[in-house]
Amino acid sequence: MPPVVKVKGASSIIDKIDSVKVLLDFSDVSEGFQEKFKPIAFDQNGNELNSLLIDPETVQVSIGIYKYGKIPVERPTVEGSPGEGFEISKIEWEPKYIEVVGEEAEISKVGAIKPIVKIDGDSENQIVKTFDVNAHIAKNKLSIKSGAKKEVTVTIDLAQTYEKEIPVRDGDISFEGADGDKEVYLASDVKIKVKGVKEIIDNLNESDIKGKINVAGLSEGEHSSLKVEFELPDGVELSEAGFADVKIERVHDRQEESQTETSEEVREAMRNEASETNMEEAS
């Protein structure tokens, strides 16, 4: 202030005036300020013009200094599901943060930007959505930095799903809640159907599948169709729930059965050996 000054001097110099400016050095400025500066006249080539009287001799300059800040953009949330036979294989978004300008206290109040993508039965190979973040920024009394991105672009890749049946090995299923004097084991083979994108399913092995069965409170004997809770690698899902048949025996009974089977095998081997000996003597 004031925004206009009067300049007096020789007409030959006055005619050369292109602008009147105040020169400010912002190299060490970190906060707003209000000071007085001497206005200077310049010709169209940027040369300072002297021998002039400028009224007033100083003008008051008020400068507001804003801070730059970065508001993070979180991984987008997907609402809905792709079409049957498809699943999301990858989600990318850019930029990962939005550059803003405003008072430092206001910047610190702003939470992350959380884009929401709604899909409903899409079966395209790629879905691209854009989100204008101006509303989110403006409500917090901020503005987007000049030249910075004002939109978040979300790219979702879809891939066809494939199914595969995999046998689950005995050693890859654990039993929870079994009494210490009882032994639990599978009474039948277990197979499950899983689904995922082709690349993942093709590289899936039996050893990648782990499961557990809760047998707490179950009595001795056979129990059918107990639900198996499976731990699956990333990108793999069950096509249908997994169930298994188990048998529960007391450890003592199990040991006796094993010993009986071993004794019977020994007796059978002795009978076979005696039969072979008798045949040799007869010949």
Buried (B, 14 or more C-beta within 10 A) or exposed (E): EEEEBEBEBEEEBEEBBEEBEBEEEEEEEEEEEEEEEEBBBBBEEEEEBEEBEBEEEEBEBEEEEBBEBBBEBEEBEBEEEBBEEBBBBEBEBEBEBBBBBBBEEBBEEBEEBBBEBEBEEBEEEEBEBEBEBEEBBEEBEBBBBEEBBEBBBBBBBBBBBBEBEBEBBEEBBEBEEBBEEBBBEBBEEBEBEBBBBEEBBEEBEEEBBBBBBBBEEBEEEEBEEBEBBBEBBEBBEEBEEBEBBBBBBEEEEBEEEEEEEEEEEEEEEEEEEEEEEEEEEEE
